[in-house]
Amino acid sequence: MTVDTSGFSPDKYFQLFVMDDLLNQFTIQTNLFAEQYIHSHPNLGPHFNVHKSVPTTPNEMKKFIGQLLIMGVVKKPEITLYWSTDPLSQTLLFGTVMARNHFLLLLKFCHVNDNHNAPKPDDINRDRLYKVRPLLDELFEKFQTVYTPGPSVALDESLILWKGRLVFRQYLPLKRARFGIKLFCSREDSGYMYRFRVYTGKQDPISAIDTALPQECSKLSVSEKVVA
C-alpha cells in the first residue's frame, strides 16, 4: 500500500476509494434527477411523498451506500423485508439507519451523471457508460493511487454477473457467472485489481484504443492493449 493503513477500520478503507468529492457528486446528481422527475410529473399522488424526502445530503448518501453493501451480504428475496418487523426475517439495523420509504426513494433517484447531458442513442460516438462514467473514472484513478502492485501481475478478462437487459452483456461459458459485464483488468496475485476497462462492444469508440497506443504495442493482445 502507498497509504499507511495501520489501525484502519472498514469505513476508512471505503473512504480511500470513495472520497467526499465523489459522494458530493452522488448527492448533487441524485437531487438534480429528483427535481427533474418532479418537474416532469406534476401530478404525483400523496403516497409518493418525494417533496419531504429530498434533497438528500452526503452523510445520508453514505448511509444509503452502506445499506446497499450490507444487502450484498445479508440476502433477502425482497427489499422491503429488510425493514420487516416479523421476528423470522427482522434485521434491526436497517430501520434504525433509514426509513424504508426514504431508502426506496433514494434507490429510485440515485444518479451519478446528468441525464440532460447524455449523448443521443443514435450517436455512434456516444459513451455507453455515460451514466456511471464519473464513478468509473474516479475508481480507475484511485485503484492506482492508493496501492502499488508487486512483480506478479496478470492480465485477464473478468465477468461481473448481470442478468438484466444490456446491449453489451457478454456470455463467457468458462467464467463462473457466464452472463454479465466483461472487464479487461490487470490484477496482482493478491487479487487486487490495479487497472480495468469495461468492455462495451466492438463498435464502442471508448474500446477502440489501437490508434492511441505506441507502435511497439501493436502486437499485444486485446487484454494487454486495454490495460496498457
Secondary structure, DSSP 8 states (H G I E B T S, - for coil): --S--TT--HHHHHHHHS-HHHHHHHHHHHHHHHHHHHHH-TT--TT--HHHH-S--HHHHHHHHHHHHHHTTS--SSGGGGG---TTT--HHHHHHS-HHHHHHHHHH--SS-GGG---TT-TT--TTGGGHHHHHHHHHHHHHS----S-EEEEEEEEE--S--TT-EE-TTSSS-EEEEEEEEEETTS-EEEEEE---TT-TTT--GGGS-GGGTTS-HHHHHH-
